[in-house]
Structure formats: structure tokens, C-alpha cells
């Protein structure tokens, strides 16, 4: 019993290290080729394993795909005290910090962009993940707006739902532009500008766009 227990204890760090290597290889593979064209054989080759060895750690390609997304989420909050994104006004600052951090980790941004786009197709294994992710994030951003409006004494909160969806959309859209042309887009700066503009639009709404456009008459 003692020998078996000791052996198991010694093997856990090695197992964890190998799983992390596989996840990092999967991020590179799925980011470059997508989840359909990227194969377990591609991933196995990068980490010096067999196809069966990868399956031993993750069971199936679908499970590995979902683990990649979980790994990506955990990396977002790894340095936070409770490993969870903050609430209230601090959430907006966290989103800006995340954008600047993402500019230093193109592999994770790429796999997120590829898999989120693929997830709109029928029966994609990550479809439910992204549906739940966006639903949860919209709720958290809405709650942050509600708290911020209460603090600032803002009573008109009719734009909060639209603003919450817009912040997520602009962050993902800027990531796509940056991936396609990184020399033309400063991901952190552009994201900070957009998030600030949307927050200010809720707190200090200006006239509608139509009022700035002259009529044909």
C-alpha cells in the first residue's frame, strides 16, 4: 500500500505537467487549424506522445477541446485573489487589463477567436460553452453597470443591456482585427477606448446619431 501510494503521489506532478503540455499544444493546433482540421495526431506529435497517449489524458478530442476553453478561462483569472473576475466598477478596469494582457498571448486569443466562430455551426461541441459564457458575462457586465449607475445617481438605465452586449462584441471584434493585422491595431489601447466610450455612453448619454446627420430635405 505504501509503495503504491508513494508511486501515485510522485506521478501526480508529472501527470499535471503532461496535461498542461498537451493543452498548450492543443491551443496552438486548434488556433492555427481549427477544431475540425486540427487533429489529436498533430497535438501528440508536438508533445512527443502517441495519439493513444493524448486520449489517455483527455478521453476524446471533444473533451480536450472543452478543457482547452477551461484552461483559457483559468489563465484569465489566475492572478486574481479569488480566481474570479471582479464585480462592480472594477469589472470594467479588469476588462481593460485583460485586453492589454491578451496582446502578449496571441495563441490563446487565436484559439478563442477560432473556436467561438466555429461554435455557431450545428452540433459544434463548444456551442453550449459559448452560449453560457456570453450569457454569464452579459449578466456580470449588466450587474456592474447597475452598481455604477446607482453610485453615480443615474436613473435612466434603459441602455444597460445593449451596452453590456456591445462591450463584449467590441472586445471580440478588436481581437479579430488585431489577429489579422497586429501592426495596425493596438489591442489594449483600442479596447480601452471602446470600453470607456461605452461606459460613458451609459453614464452621460448624448444625442442620438440621427441628430448629427442632416436630412436629405
C-alpha positions as CSV (number, residue, x, y, z in Angstrom):
1,X,0.0,0.0,0.0
2,X,2.8,2.4,1.0
3,X,4.7,1.8,-2.2
4,X,1.6,2.2,-4.4
5,X,0.6,5.4,-2.6
6,X,4.1,6.8,-2.9
7,X,4.2,6.0,-6.6
8,X,0.9,7.7,-7.2
9,X,2.0,10.8,-5.3
10,X,5.1,11.0,-7.3
11,X,3.2,10.6,-10.6
12,X,0.7,13.4,-10.0
13,X,3.1,16.3,-10.7
14,X,4.3,14.6,-13.9
15,X,0.7,13.9,-15.0
16,X,-0.3,17.5,-14.4
17,X,2.8,18.7,-16.3
18,X,2.0,16.5,-19.3
19,X,-1.6,17.6,-19.3
20,X,-0.5,21.2,-19.4
21,X,1.9,20.5,-22.3
22,X,-1.0,18.8,-24.2
23,X,-3.3,21.8,-23.5
24,X,-0.7,24.3,-24.8
25,X,-0.1,22.2,-27.9
26,X,-3.9,22.0,-28.4
27,X,-4.2,25.8,-28.2
28,X,-1.5,26.1,-30.9
29,X,-3.1,23.4,-33.1
30,X,-6.7,24.5,-32.8
31,X,-5.8,28.1,-33.1
32,X,-3.9,27.5,-36.4
33,X,-6.1,24.8,-37.9
34,X,-9.5,25.0,-36.2
35,X,-11.1,22.2,-34.2
36,X,-12.1,20.2,-37.3
37,X,-8.8,20.2,-39.2
38,X,-6.6,20.2,-36.1
39,X,-6.1,16.5,-35.1
40,X,-5.0,14.7,-32.0
41,X,-2.1,13.3,-34.0
42,X,-0.9,16.9,-34.6
43,X,-1.1,17.6,-30.9
44,X,0.6,14.3,-30.0
45,X,3.5,15.0,-32.3
46,X,4.1,18.4,-30.7
47,X,4.4,16.8,-27.2
48,X,6.3,13.7,-28.2
49,X,3.4,11.3,-27.5
50,X,1.2,8.9,-29.4
51,X,-2.4,9.6,-30.3
52,X,-3.4,7.0,-27.7
53,X,-1.3,8.9,-25.1
54,X,-3.3,12.0,-25.6
55,X,-6.5,10.1,-25.3
56,X,-5.3,8.6,-22.1
57,X,-5.1,12.0,-20.5
58,X,-8.3,13.5,-22.0
59,X,-10.5,10.7,-23.2
60,X,-11.6,12.3,-26.5
61,X,-11.0,15.2,-28.8
62,X,-14.3,16.8,-27.7
63,X,-13.2,16.6,-24.0
64,X,-9.8,18.1,-24.9
65,X,-11.5,20.9,-26.8
66,X,-13.6,21.8,-23.8
67,X,-10.6,21.5,-21.5
68,X,-8.7,24.0,-23.7
69,X,-11.5,26.5,-23.2
70,X,-11.5,25.9,-19.4
71,X,-7.7,26.3,-19.4
72,X,-8.1,29.6,-21.3
73,X,-10.6,30.9,-18.8
74,X,-8.5,29.9,-15.8
75,X,-5.5,31.7,-17.3
76,X,-7.6,34.9,-17.4
77,X,-8.1,34.9,-13.7
78,X,-5.0,33.1,-12.5
79,X,-3.5,36.2,-10.9
80,X,-6.7,37.4,-9.2
81,X,-7.1,36.8,-5.5
82,X,-10.2,34.6,-5.7
83,X,-9.6,33.4,-9.3
84,X,-12.8,35.1,-10.4
85,X,-13.4,38.3,-12.3
86,X,-14.3,41.2,-10.0
87,X,-17.7,42.8,-9.8
88,X,-19.0,46.4,-9.8
89,X,-17.0,49.2,-11.5
90,X,-13.7,47.2,-11.0
91,X,-15.0,44.8,-13.7
92,X,-14.5,47.4,-16.4
93,X,-10.9,48.0,-15.3
94,X,-10.4,44.2,-15.3
95,X,-11.7,44.0,-18.9
96,X,-9.2,46.7,-20.0
97,X,-6.4,44.9,-18.2
98,X,-7.4,41.7,-19.9
99,X,-7.2,43.3,-23.3
100,X,-3.6,44.6,-22.6
101,X,-2.7,41.1,-21.3
102,X,-4.2,39.4,-24.4
103,X,-1.8,41.4,-26.6
104,X,1.0,39.4,-25.1
105,X,-0.6,36.0,-25.6
106,X,-1.7,35.7,-29.3
107,X,-2.0,31.9,-29.1
108,X,-4.8,32.0,-26.5
109,X,-6.5,34.8,-28.3
110,X,-6.4,33.0,-31.6
111,X,-7.8,29.7,-30.3
112,X,-10.6,31.7,-28.6
113,X,-11.4,33.6,-31.8
114,X,-11.4,30.4,-33.9
115,X,-13.5,28.3,-31.6
116,X,-16.0,31.0,-30.8
117,X,-16.6,31.5,-34.5
118,X,-16.9,27.8,-35.2
119,X,-19.4,27.4,-32.3
120,X,-22.2,28.9,-34.3
121,X,-22.3,25.9,-36.6
122,X,-24.7,23.0,-35.9
123,X,-23.7,20.5,-33.3
124,X,-20.3,22.1,-32.5
125,X,-19.0,20.7,-29.2
126,X,-18.3,24.2,-27.9
127,X,-21.7,25.8,-28.8
128,X,-23.2,25.3,-25.3
129,X,-20.0,26.6,-23.7
130,X,-20.0,29.8,-25.6
131,X,-23.8,30.3,-25.2
132,X,-23.4,30.0,-21.4
133,X,-20.2,32.1,-21.4
134,X,-21.8,35.1,-23.2
135,X,-25.0,34.8,-21.2
136,X,-23.0,34.8,-17.9
137,X,-20.7,37.7,-19.0
138,X,-23.6,39.8,-20.2
139,X,-25.2,39.3,-16.8
140,X,-22.0,40.2,-14.9
141,X,-21.4,43.4,-17.0
142,X,-25.1,44.4,-16.5
143,X,-24.7,44.0,-12.8
144,X,-21.5,46.1,-12.9
145,X,-23.4,48.8,-14.8
146,X,-26.3,48.7,-12.3
147,X,-23.9,49.2,-9.4
148,X,-22.0,52.0,-11.2
149,X,-25.3,53.8,-12.1
150,X,-26.5,53.6,-8.5
151,X,-23.2,55.1,-7.3
152,X,-23.4,57.9,-9.8
153,X,-27.1,58.5,-9.3
154,X,-28.1,57.6,-12.8
155,X,-31.8,56.7,-13.0
156,X,-32.1,56.1,-16.8
157,X,-30.8,52.6,-17.2
158,X,-32.5,51.7,-20.4
159,X,-29.2,51.3,-22.3
160,X,-27.5,48.9,-19.9
161,X,-28.5,45.7,-21.7
162,X,-27.3,47.0,-25.1
163,X,-24.1,48.4,-23.6
164,X,-23.3,45.1,-21.9
165,X,-23.6,43.1,-25.2
166,X,-21.7,45.9,-27.0
167,X,-18.7,45.7,-24.7
168,X,-18.3,42.0,-25.3
169,X,-18.8,42.4,-29.0
170,X,-16.3,45.2,-29.4
171,X,-13.6,43.3,-27.4
172,X,-14.0,40.2,-29.6
173,X,-14.1,42.2,-32.8
174,X,-11.0,44.1,-32.0
175,X,-9.2,40.8,-31.2
176,X,-10.1,39.5,-34.6
177,X,-8.8,42.7,-36.3
178,X,-5.6,42.5,-34.3
179,X,-5.0,38.9,-35.2
180,X,-5.4,39.7,-38.9
181,X,-3.3,42.8,-38.8
182,X,-1.4,43.2,-35.5
183,X,0.8,46.0,-36.7
184,X,-2.2,48.2,-37.4
185,X,-4.2,47.6,-34.2
186,X,-3.1,48.3,-30.6
187,X,-5.3,45.8,-28.9
188,X,-5.1,47.2,-25.4
189,X,-5.4,50.9,-26.4
190,X,-8.3,50.3,-28.8
191,X,-10.2,48.1,-26.3
192,X,-9.7,50.7,-23.5
193,X,-11.0,53.5,-25.8
194,X,-14.1,51.4,-26.8
195,X,-14.9,50.3,-23.2
196,X,-14.5,53.8,-21.9
197,X,-16.8,55.2,-24.6
198,X,-19.5,52.6,-23.9
199,X,-19.4,53.2,-20.2
200,X,-19.5,57.0,-20.7
201,X,-22.4,56.5,-23.1
202,X,-24.4,54.9,-20.3
203,X,-23.4,57.4,-17.6
204,X,-23.6,60.5,-19.9
205,X,-25.8,59.7,-22.9
206,X,-25.5,62.2,-25.7
207,X,-27.9,62.9,-28.6
208,X,-28.8,60.0,-30.9
209,X,-26.7,59.6,-34.0
210,X,-29.6,60.7,-36.2
211,X,-29.4,64.2,-34.7
212,X,-25.9,64.6,-36.2
213,X,-26.9,63.5,-39.7
214,X,-28.6,66.1,-41.9
215,X,-31.8,65.0,-43.6
216,X,-31.9,64.8,-47.3
217,X,-34.5,67.5,-47.3
